[in-house]
Amino acid sequence: MRSGNWQVKGEECSMPFAGLGLHVVMAVLCAIHAVRSRQQLYWLFILFAFPLLGSLVYFVAIYLPNSRMERGAMKAVSAAVKALDPGRELCEARAALEDAPTAQNQMRLAAALLELGEAEEAARQYQSCLRGPFAADPDIRLGAARAWVECQRYDEALALLQPLQSDRPEFHAETVSLLIARCYAGSSRSAEARGAFEAALTKFDTYGCKAEYAVWAYATGDLATAERLWQELEKISARWNPLTRELNGPVARRLAAARALAGQRNT
């Protein structure tokens, strides 16, 4: 009887320790992410002083906004809005900047211009942002780099992208990697471009990585690589729903154009 009571008491006593262990594991995982993504050091204090609450706050405030899940949800909402009214965000962004000429509103206008293909005007807006007090903001620097890639100002884009990748390796890592690869490609640095595309494909293995690599391969005459990637992309796109097709529309159209041009050159 005593032994039975002892066993029950032992099990009851072990439960708080198991819970505490889970909290600590969560805090350790968040701390590893904080160190690897170079977050402020006060997060380490918060995580270990308040393991459960600190981990939950870190997950919502830091990890989730940079995760693929969050980006995918935001892209889906954005695509739905743009499909209904493509110019709405641009009109609202212009009005917001007129009402309050802040760096945030100027960045919003630049992003809206870039989404509608107005890369030159977007680049001018981002250029102004880079001369302001938020010049070091990673979102501004990434937006400016995207605009400059579309304007074929590859050296200027690389000057923003390479420090961003080095200093903030977890910040939109796939987007930054592919933009760097496109800069090398646009600058005719073929070996570096291939290496950058291969590295992005190995790390992320997404439709975007495969498509951008295939666009470059078609442009450079590497038809073996391009067609292999095309076959893989066709299998992926066959499973898409209309919203996913809309989200990937820009790069899919660039890929189709690159393939058609390669076909013309080889006929």
Buried (B, 14 or more C-beta within 10 A) or exposed (E): EEEEEEEEEEEEEEEEEEEEEEBBEBBBBBBEBBEEBEBEEEBBEBBBEBBBEBBEBBBEEBBEEBEEEEBEEEBBEBBEEBEEEEEEBBEBBBEBBEEEEEBBBBBBBBBBBBBBEBBEBBBBBBBEBBEEEBEEBBBBBBBBBBBBBBBEBBEBBBBBBBEBBEEBEBBBBBBBBBBBBBBBBBBEBEEBBBEBBBBBBEEBEBBBBBBBBBBBBBBBEBBEBBBBBBEBBEEBBEEBEEBBEBBBEEBBEBBEEBBEEBEEEEE
